[in-house]
Amino acid sequence: MANKVEVKELLDAGVHFGHLTRRWNPNMAPYIYMERNGIHIINLYKSAAKMQEAGEALNKIAASGRKILFVATKKQAKEIVAEHAAKANMPYITERWPGGMLTNFITIRKAVKKMSSIDRMKKDGTFNTLSKKERLQVDRLRAKLEKNLGSISDMSRLPSALFVVDITREHIAVKEAQKLNIPIFAMVDTNSDPREVEYVIPSNDDASKSIDKVVSYMAESIIAGLSERKSNKDAKEDNKEEKADKAPKAAKAKKSDDNVEVPSTDAEDKKAMKEAKEDVKLESKEETLEKASDSTEEKE
């Protein structure tokens, strides 16, 4: 479960500051509290509720072992997102969004494989056999790939969710996710359209303090989901080991039970004696009948 969001902490981080009133999007009206000095003020109670809802959803996704891709290419969000996404062990894009990152994922994977093949060349010594000019070209290509795709090198399949800072700036990423029906979690300011996002977090997406507050909360929720998944795995493994240990003991106990004679009770002994007496009586009757039939035959 995600931790409770304190409204005072959001206020201190400046999450409530929106854009200028002339630049607002009317669809953000439900999340706007008031206007002050030509700036819209976001309702922090709604922000806190939406943050908690998004945190719980991300926690479940992480607990199921799926990946969440963080996207933030604006200057004030780059380092913050990269730091928190790395802590949560999730992929992130903080440089230019590569067109077709999601819709043309196969091609992106080829570029990532190219990067790993250059690394192999350097390890096995093939790189040293190249000419000076070729080595320089390969190094430049490796640096370019690392800059754009280094953070997603471990992402072998499409992410299960997208976390976006500023959906207006990252509109290409949002469109690609919509096309593939990938759920979007996003910080949405007063100048953006919240209808494009499944999990809206109404907040200031320009101030670094505000971004840090929201992104750190999401990263903590993801880390909690991952630790929950790990503890469940460990518990299952422990149960398997216990069952494996009990199985040979149970087999030995069964064998010993087969060899041991079970002592009979007094009631069982009495029943057996009664049945034996009845059998003796039946045998004596049969003998007398046989003798009688023999004597009649002799007389005749």
C-alpha positions as CSV (number, residue, x, y, z in Angstrom):
1,M,0.0,0.0,0.0
2,A,1.2,3.5,-0.8
3,N,1.9,5.9,2.1
4,K,-0.5,8.7,2.9
5,V,0.2,12.1,1.1
6,E,0.3,15.1,3.4
7,V,-1.2,18.3,1.9
8,K,1.2,20.5,3.9
9,E,4.2,18.8,2.3
10,L,2.7,19.4,-1.2
11,L,2.1,23.1,-0.2
12,D,5.8,23.5,0.9
13,A,7.0,21.9,-2.3
14,G,4.9,24.4,-4.4
15,V,2.8,21.7,-6.1
16,H,-0.2,24.1,-6.0
17,F,1.2,26.7,-8.4
18,G,-0.4,26.5,-11.9
19,H,0.2,28.4,-15.1
20,L,-1.0,31.9,-16.0
21,T,-4.8,32.1,-16.3
22,R,-4.7,33.1,-20.0
23,R,-2.8,29.8,-20.8
24,W,-5.2,27.5,-19.0
25,N,-7.0,24.4,-20.4
26,P,-10.7,24.5,-19.5
27,N,-10.7,20.7,-18.9
28,M,-8.5,21.4,-15.8
29,A,-11.3,23.4,-14.2
30,P,-12.3,20.6,-11.7
31,Y,-8.8,20.6,-10.3
32,I,-8.4,24.4,-9.9
33,Y,-9.1,25.9,-6.5
34,M,-8.8,29.6,-7.3
35,E,-7.0,32.4,-9.2
36,R,-4.4,34.7,-7.6
37,N,-2.3,37.4,-9.2
38,G,-3.1,36.0,-12.7
39,I,-2.1,32.5,-11.7
40,H,-4.3,29.5,-11.2
41,I,-4.0,27.7,-7.8
42,I,-4.4,23.9,-7.9
43,N,-6.6,22.2,-5.3
44,L,-4.0,20.2,-3.2
45,Y,-6.7,18.0,-1.6
46,K,-7.5,16.6,-5.0
47,S,-3.8,16.4,-5.9
48,A,-3.1,14.3,-2.7
49,A,-6.0,12.0,-3.5
50,K,-4.9,11.5,-7.1
51,M,-1.3,10.9,-6.0
52,Q,-2.3,8.2,-3.6
53,E,-4.5,6.5,-6.2
54,A,-1.7,6.6,-8.8
55,G,0.8,5.3,-6.1
56,E,-1.4,2.3,-5.3
57,A,-1.8,1.5,-9.0
58,L,2.0,1.7,-9.6
59,N,2.6,-0.5,-6.5
60,K,0.4,-3.2,-8.0
61,I,2.1,-3.1,-11.4
62,A,5.6,-3.3,-9.7
63,A,4.4,-6.2,-7.5
64,S,3.3,-8.1,-10.6
65,G,6.9,-7.8,-11.9
66,R,6.1,-5.5,-14.8
67,K,8.1,-2.4,-15.9
68,I,7.1,1.3,-15.7
69,L,8.8,3.7,-18.1
70,F,9.6,7.2,-16.8
71,V,9.6,10.0,-19.3
72,A,10.9,13.6,-18.7
73,T,13.0,15.5,-21.2
74,K,12.6,19.0,-19.7
75,K,15.7,20.5,-18.1
76,Q,14.5,20.8,-14.5
77,A,13.1,17.2,-14.4
78,K,15.9,15.2,-16.1
79,E,18.2,14.6,-13.1
80,I,15.4,14.1,-10.6
81,V,13.6,11.5,-12.8
82,A,16.8,9.7,-13.7
83,E,17.8,9.4,-10.0
84,H,14.5,8.2,-8.7
85,A,13.8,5.8,-11.6
86,A,17.3,4.3,-11.1
87,K,16.5,3.7,-7.4
88,A,13.3,1.9,-8.3
89,N,15.2,-0.1,-11.0
90,M,12.9,1.2,-13.7
91,P,13.8,2.3,-17.3
92,Y,13.6,6.1,-18.1
93,I,14.0,8.5,-21.0
94,T,15.5,11.9,-20.1
95,E,17.0,12.9,-23.4
96,R,15.1,13.3,-26.7
97,W,12.2,10.9,-27.1
98,P,13.1,8.5,-29.9
99,G,10.3,8.5,-32.4
100,G,8.6,5.1,-32.5
101,M,10.0,4.1,-29.1
102,L,6.8,2.2,-28.3
103,T,5.1,1.7,-31.7
104,N,8.3,0.6,-33.4
105,F,9.9,-1.1,-30.4
106,I,11.6,-3.9,-32.5
107,T,13.8,-1.3,-34.2
108,I,14.7,0.3,-30.9
109,R,15.7,-3.2,-29.6
110,K,18.0,-3.6,-32.6
111,A,19.8,-0.4,-31.6
112,V,20.2,-1.6,-28.1
113,K,21.6,-4.9,-29.4
114,K,24.1,-2.9,-31.5
115,M,25.2,-1.2,-28.3
116,S,25.7,-4.5,-26.5
117,S,27.6,-6.0,-29.6
118,I,30.1,-3.0,-29.4
119,D,30.6,-3.9,-25.7
120,R,31.3,-7.5,-26.7
121,M,33.8,-6.3,-29.3
122,K,35.7,-4.4,-26.7
123,K,35.8,-7.4,-24.3
124,D,36.9,-10.0,-26.8
125,G,39.6,-7.8,-28.4
126,T,37.9,-7.4,-31.9
127,F,37.7,-3.6,-31.3
128,N,41.6,-3.4,-31.1
129,T,41.9,-4.9,-34.6
130,L,40.0,-2.0,-36.2
131,S,41.8,1.0,-37.6
132,K,42.0,4.3,-35.6
133,K,39.3,6.0,-37.7
134,E,36.9,3.0,-37.3
135,R,37.5,2.8,-33.5
136,L,36.7,6.5,-33.3
137,Q,33.5,6.1,-35.3
138,V,32.4,3.1,-33.2
139,D,33.1,5.0,-29.9
140,R,31.0,7.9,-31.2
141,L,28.1,5.6,-32.1
142,R,28.4,3.9,-28.7
143,A,28.2,7.2,-26.9
144,K,25.2,8.4,-28.9
145,L,23.3,5.1,-28.2
146,E,24.2,5.2,-24.5
147,K,22.9,8.8,-24.3
148,N,19.6,8.1,-25.9
149,L,19.0,4.4,-25.1
150,G,21.3,3.5,-22.2
151,S,18.6,3.7,-19.6
152,I,16.3,1.2,-21.5
153,S,19.0,-1.3,-22.3
154,D,17.4,-3.8,-19.9
155,M,13.9,-3.3,-21.2
156,S,13.3,-6.5,-23.2
157,R,9.6,-5.8,-23.9
158,L,7.1,-3.0,-23.9
159,P,6.4,-1.3,-20.5
160,S,3.1,-1.9,-18.7
161,A,2.8,1.8,-17.8
162,L,4.2,5.2,-18.6
163,F,4.9,8.0,-16.0
164,V,5.2,11.4,-17.7
165,V,6.2,14.8,-16.5
166,D,4.5,17.5,-18.6
167,I,2.2,15.7,-21.1
168,T,2.2,18.8,-23.4
169,R,5.9,18.6,-23.9
170,E,5.9,14.7,-24.2
171,H,2.9,14.6,-26.5
172,I,4.5,12.1,-28.9
173,A,5.1,9.6,-26.0
174,V,1.5,10.1,-24.9
175,K,0.2,9.5,-28.4
176,E,2.2,6.3,-28.8
177,A,1.1,4.9,-25.4
178,Q,-2.5,5.7,-26.3
179,K,-2.2,3.8,-29.6
180,L,-0.9,0.7,-27.7
181,N,-3.4,1.1,-24.8
182,I,-0.6,1.5,-22.3
183,P,-1.9,3.3,-19.2
184,I,-0.4,6.8,-18.6
185,F,0.4,8.3,-15.2
186,A,1.3,12.0,-15.5
187,M,1.9,15.3,-13.7
188,V,-0.7,17.5,-15.4
189,D,-0.5,21.3,-15.0
190,T,-3.3,23.8,-15.7
191,N,-2.2,24.3,-19.3
192,S,-2.7,20.6,-20.2
193,D,-5.6,18.3,-21.1
194,P,-6.2,15.7,-18.4
195,R,-8.5,13.7,-20.7
196,E,-5.4,12.2,-22.4
197,V,-4.3,10.5,-19.2
198,E,-5.7,7.6,-17.2
199,Y,-4.1,8.6,-13.9
200,V,-4.1,12.4,-13.6
201,I,-1.9,14.0,-10.9
202,P,-2.8,17.8,-11.0
203,S,0.4,19.5,-10.0
204,N,3.1,22.1,-10.9
205,D,5.3,20.4,-13.6
206,D,7.8,23.3,-13.9
207,A,9.3,23.6,-10.4
208,S,12.0,21.1,-9.5
209,K,10.8,20.8,-5.9
210,S,7.3,19.9,-7.0
211,I,8.6,17.4,-9.5
212,D,10.9,15.9,-6.9
213,K,8.0,15.5,-4.4
214,V,5.7,13.7,-6.9
215,V,8.3,11.5,-8.6
216,S,9.9,10.5,-5.3
217,Y,6.4,9.4,-4.0
218,M,5.8,7.3,-7.1
219,A,9.3,5.7,-6.9
220,E,8.7,4.8,-3.2
221,S,5.4,3.1,-4.1
222,I,7.2,1.1,-6.9
223,I,10.0,0.1,-4.5
224,A,7.4,-1.0,-1.9
225,G,5.7,-3.1,-4.6
226,L,9.0,-4.7,-5.6
227,S,9.9,-5.6,-2.0
228,E,6.4,-7.1,-1.5
229,R,7.0,-9.2,-4.6
230,K,10.4,-10.4,-3.3
231,S,9.0,-11.3,0.1
232,N,6.2,-13.3,-1.5
233,K,8.8,-15.2,-3.7
234,D,10.9,-16.0,-0.6
235,A,7.8,-17.2,1.3
236,K,6.9,-19.5,-1.6
237,E,10.5,-20.9,-1.8
238,D,10.5,-21.5,2.0
239,N,7.1,-23.5,1.7
240,K,8.6,-25.6,-1.2
241,E,11.6,-26.4,0.9
242,E,9.5,-27.3,3.9
243,K,7.3,-29.6,1.7
244,A,10.5,-31.2,0.2
245,D,11.8,-31.9,3.8
246,K,8.5,-33.3,5.0
247,A,8.0,-35.7,2.0
248,P,10.9,-38.2,2.8
249,K,9.9,-38.2,6.5
250,A,6.3,-39.0,5.6
251,A,7.4,-41.8,3.4
252,K,9.6,-43.3,6.2
253,A,6.7,-43.0,8.6
254,K,4.4,-44.8,6.2
255,K,6.8,-47.7,5.7
256,S,7.2,-48.1,9.5
257,D,3.4,-48.1,9.9
258,D,3.1,-50.9,7.3
259,N,5.5,-53.1,9.3
260,V,4.1,-52.5,12.7
261,E,1.1,-54.8,13.8
262,V,-1.7,-52.7,15.2
263,P,-2.9,-54.1,18.6
264,S,-6.6,-55.1,18.7
265,T,-9.0,-53.7,21.3
266,D,-11.2,-55.8,23.9
267,A,-14.3,-55.3,21.8
268,E,-12.6,-56.6,18.7
269,D,-11.4,-59.7,20.7
270,K,-14.9,-60.5,22.0
271,K,-16.3,-60.2,18.5
272,A,-13.7,-62.6,17.1
273,M,-14.4,-65.2,19.9
274,K,-18.2,-65.0,19.2
275,E,-17.7,-65.6,15.4
276,A,-15.4,-68.5,16.2
277,K,-18.0,-70.2,18.5
278,E,-20.7,-69.8,15.8
279,D,-18.4,-71.4,13.2
280,V,-17.8,-74.4,15.6
281,K,-21.6,-74.8,16.1
282,L,-22.2,-74.8,12.4
283,E,-19.5,-77.4,11.8
284,S,-21.0,-79.7,14.6
285,K,-24.5,-79.5,13.1
286,E,-23.2,-80.3,9.6
287,E,-21.4,-83.4,11.1
288,T,-24.6,-84.7,12.8
289,L,-26.6,-84.3,9.6
290,E,-24.0,-86.2,7.6
291,K,-24.1,-89.1,10.2
292,A,-27.9,-89.2,10.1
293,S,-27.9,-89.4,6.3
294,D,-25.3,-92.3,6.4
295,S,-27.3,-94.3,8.9
296,T,-30.5,-94.1,6.8
297,E,-28.6,-95.2,3.7
298,E,-27.3,-98.3,5.7
299,K,-30.8,-99.3,6.8
300,E,-32.1,-99.1,3.3
